[in-house]
Amino acid sequence: MEKSIKVFAPASISNVGPGFDLMGFAINNLGDEIIVRPNSQKKLRITKITGDKKTLPLDINKNTATVGILSLLNYIKTETGFDIQINKKMGIGSGLGSSAASAVAAVFAINQYLELKLSKDELVKFAMVGEKAASGSFHADNVAPSMLGGFVLIRSYDPLDIIKIDYPKSFFCSIIYPQISIKTAEARKLISKNIALRKSLNQTGNAASLMIGLMNADYNLIGRSMVDEIAEPKRASLIPCYDRIRTNALISGAINCNISGSGPSLFSFTGSKKSASSICESMVLACEEKSIKSESYISKINSKGVIELS
Ligand code: HSE
């Protein structure tokens, strides 16, 4: 039997308050595993998907994993066919970068299998094509951290310029995933195309100071800067327990609390595991009060990004 390659791409948290489409970081444990094997039919096929409750498309032109692979295969002009197995190890429509994790794992696996030696930075643009299949737009704030690990800033999309930002190594992230589904494409439609000058200034100031806070491990500045005046106010109403989750997290010691990506998950930062646990418990309670089931996770920032497992 021909060799196979198995890779894991982590989930990620994007926007991080003021960084709509520009900032994100990778997290641990949640993510997507992809197994790639060559086939003799010279065709790309999805042979199996697990963990998706049969919600993801097997059509290679619709699944973010294979759309990403197709753009890479088209670029390198190979005729090799591949069988793809996707093992989802995270919620779909959770706001934790599920479609990005599939696309990242897929293009990275092909790069490893064919020994293309494209850098992770170069692979981001192929994964972005995959991500677009699900979200309807080109954005890299989940794809880039899932690929590269750590905390990333996308300075520019044209040309693509991705910068890794230092962050406090003592950081713990508390995440609550209320069990409702939000489609990124729908949540993006809520955001105005034109932003008032005052809002734009506030957002730029917060984005810049968040970067400085992260690099200097200045928790107070990070907390003050995690404010989104553009996307979050429009999307909050999609999450029935949004206000209560934020209030509970802040009372329990979170330095701030925001929607993760397009939601419904919310996240917060704190400096100790104990505090991260209390924050999670308080956020779960907020969901229970609204009779919404939830899952919660605690994670350090994942510094590795996508990795080959075997
Ligand atoms: N920046 C994107 C958004 C992330 O907020 O729509 C979701 O994929």
Boltz pocket constraint, residues with backbone or C-beta under 6 A from the ligand:
constraints:
  - pocket:
      binder: B
      contacts: [[A, 14], [A, 15], [A, 19], [A, 20], [A, 21], [A, 22], [A, 135], [A, 139], [A, 141], [A, 142], [A, 184], [A, 187], [A, 188], [A, 231], [A, 261], [A, 262]]
      max_distance: 6.0
